[in-house]
């Protein structure tokens, strides 16, 4: 086994692309999470409703991530991540279109937050498992460190 270097996983082109895509996706997720809370506050003027939308987005992750890991182990990880990321994109587009057209209601925001949480419960473990397939055993520890930071 070759000695580990600080950025050894970056010698894999596929991992570099994966890392860039993960960065872009996570930035979008964080922005959307903040915007959802702000939107619910604007719609309801209720701190409770803001907490509820956050809970509805997080609860599916708590409840279904272990099952998501089982599914990840039994399927084509690359394809599953692509499908789940497309679902997350469609959810964000729906939220944006409903907001831009003035058709948004707090119930829609909460339902979309729960749907996004459900998608995340499957996407996160699948994405993490995909790292091992991309870099192989030799650079796995470094890849995990880079993709987790």
N, C-alpha and C positions, 0 to 999 in steps of 0.2 A: 504494500500500500504506500502510495506516494505521500510525502509530508504535506500536511494541510497548510494552505496559505490563507491569508485574510479574505481573498476574493476568488478562491479556486473555482467555485461554482459558476462564475461569470465567463469561464472559457467555453461554456455550452451556449451556443447561439439561441437555441430554443428556450433555455432558462432566462436569458436576457430579455427576450420578447415576452415571456410569461411574466417576469418581474415588472416590466413596464406596463403591461396590461393590467396586472394586479394593482399597481399604483394608481392608474387612471380610474379603475373601477372603484377602488376604496375611497378615492377623493370624491367621486360622485355619490357614493353611499353616505359619506359623512355630511356632505352638503345637503343631500336630500333629507337626512335625519333632522338636521337643524331646521331646515326650511319647513318640514312637516310640523314640527313643534310650533314654530312661529305662525304658520298658517292656521293651525287649530286655535292658537291663542287669539288670532285676529277674528276667526269665525265665532268663537264662543266667549272670549274674555274670561276663560276658566282655567285656572292652574290644574284643577282636577282632570279636565279633558286633555290637557297637554301630557299629564302623567299617564292617562289611560292610553293615549295613542302610542306612547313610548312602550308601555307594558304590552300592548297588542303586537307591536313590532318585535319585541324581545321574547315573549312567551313561547312562540313556536320554536325558536332557537333552543330554548331550555328543554322543551318537551320532545323535540324530534331530531336533534343533532346526532344522538347515538344511532338511531335508525338510519339517518342519512349516511353515517359511516358504513353501516352494513350494506346499504345500496351502493355506495361508492366502491366497495370491495368487490362487488359482483357485476359491475358494468364497465363499459368503456369510459374511463375517467375523462378523457379529453372531450368526447362527444357530450357527456353529461354536463360538464362545466360550460360548454358552449350553449347548450339548450337552456340551462339555468340562468346564465348571464343574459341570454336573449329574453327570457321571461322577466328578468329584473329590468331590462331596458324597456320592455313594453309596459311594465308597471309604472316606471318613471314617466314615460310618455303619456300614459293615461292620466296620471296626476297632473302633469304639466298642461295638457290640453284642457282638462276639466277646469283647472285654475284659470288659464288664459281666456277661456270662453265665459267665465263667470258662472259655470254650472256646478262648481264644487260645493259639496256639503260635507259637514264634519263626519257623517256616516261613511261617505266614500273614502275620506282620508283614513279613517280607522280600518276599514276593510282592506284598503290597499296596503296599509302598514302591516296588517296581519299576513296578507299574501306575500309581501316582500320578506317578512320574517320566516315564513314557511319555505320559500325558495332558498333563503340563506341557510336554513337548517340542513339543507342538502348540498348547497354549493360549497360551504366552508370546508367540511370534511373531505369532499371530493377534490377540491382545489389543493388541500394540504397533502392528500395521498398522491396527487398527480406529480408533485415535486419529485418524489422518489423515482418515478418512471422517466422523468425528464433528464435528471442528472446521473442517475445510477448510484450505487452504493458508495463509491469512492468519494464523491463530493456531497453526499447527502447531508451531513452535519452542517457544512458550510451553507448549503442551499436553504436549509431550515432556518438557520440563523439570519440569513439575508432576507428571506421571505417573511419572517416574523417581525422584523424591525421596521 
